[in-house]
Amino acid sequence: MPMKMDGDKVLYECFLCRRWFQFGLHIYNGRNIVAWDAQICDWCLAANHDGIMPQSHPDLIEYLLAKKIPITLNHKGWLDIPPP
């Protein structure tokens, strides 16, 4: 995922919403999803706590398929965000 510096701040682009969030220097407004090699902001984590609707984020599905990451849907048919 893209990363940039803003003064002393370390910023990452959220894989889902594409907004920049601070992730470093004692402020962590998101999480690194190691299993996906992606960063997701706290807002998207909270909004998708019960899973990500594949139809809402087709780029995520394409990304996971391209990286050969298994896609397993939960009982709602949504993609669970892997634990830390």
ABEGO torsion letter per residue (X at the ends): XBBBBBEABBBBBBAAAGBBBBBEGGBBABBBBAAAGBBBBAAAAAAAAAEBBAAABAAAAAAAAAAGBBBBBBAAGBBBBBBX
